């Protein structure tokens, strides 16, 4: 996992407060706004942060939980039809 870092590449002030967590492992994707552009970066417990990529929480097509800025949670499920986009 040479592309992981102990800290995210964006400062905490850039976090939108939204994240997506997966039920199968200790991983979460966090949303950041940098210069008006949304980015995602994933964190895996014990392995650190991934290199960020452009995207937002709504782009994630997986089964897991979206945590909103206010702390509310909602479950989403993988949708096979979205894979073809």
C-alpha positions in Angstrom: 0.0 0.0 0.0 2.6 2.5 -1.1 0.0 5.1 -2.0 -1.3 5.5 1.5 -0.3 8.2 4.0 -0.9 8.5 7.7 -2.8 11.8 7.3 -5.2 12.9 4.6 -3.6 15.1 1.9 -6.2 17.8 2.5 -6.5 19.7 5.8 -9.5 19.1 8.1 -10.9 22.5 7.2 -11.6 21.1 3.7 -13.8 18.3 4.9 -17.5 18.6 4.1 -18.4 16.5 7.1 -19.9 13.7 4.9 -18.5 10.2 4.8 -19.4 6.7 3.6 -18.5 3.6 5.7 -18.5 0.0 4.5 -19.8 -2.8 6.7 -17.2 -5.4 5.6 -14.0 -3.8 6.8 -12.7 -0.8 8.8 -12.8 1.6 5.8 -14.5 4.9 5.2 -14.5 7.4 2.3 -14.5 11.1 3.3 -15.6 14.0 1.2 -13.4 17.1 0.8 -14.0 20.4 -1.0 -10.9 22.0 -2.3 -11.0 25.1 -4.4 -14.7 24.5 -5.0 -14.2 20.9 -6.3 -15.3 17.8 -4.4 -12.8 15.0 -3.8 -13.0 11.7 -2.0 -10.2 10.0 0.0 -10.5 6.6 1.7 -9.1 5.6 5.0 -8.5 2.0 6.0 -7.8 1.4 9.7 -4.2 0.5 10.2 -3.2 1.4 6.6 -3.8 5.1 6.3 -5.3 7.4 3.7 -5.5 6.9 -0.1 -4.6 9.4 -2.7 -7.7 11.6 -3.2 -9.7 11.5 -6.4 -12.5 13.8 -7.8 -15.9 12.7 -6.7 -18.6 13.0 -4.1 -20.5 10.6 -1.8 -23.3 10.2 -4.3 -20.8 8.7 -6.8 -20.2 5.7 -4.5 -22.0 2.6 -5.6 -21.5 0.1 -2.8 -23.4 -1.2 0.2 -22.8 0.9 3.3 -23.8 3.8 5.4 -23.7 7.5 4.4 -23.1 9.8 7.4 -24.3 13.3 6.8 -22.9 16.6 8.2 -25.4 16.6 11.0 -24.5 13.0 12.0 -27.6 11.4 10.6 -27.1 8.1 8.9 -28.7 6.3 6.0 -28.1 2.9 4.5 -27.5 2.6 0.7 -27.1 -0.6 -1.3 -25.0 -1.4 -4.3 -27.0 -1.1 -7.6 -26.0 -3.2 -10.5 -27.7 -0.9 -13.0 -25.3 1.9 -12.0 -22.3 -0.1 -13.0 -22.9 0.4 -16.7 -22.7 4.2 -16.5 
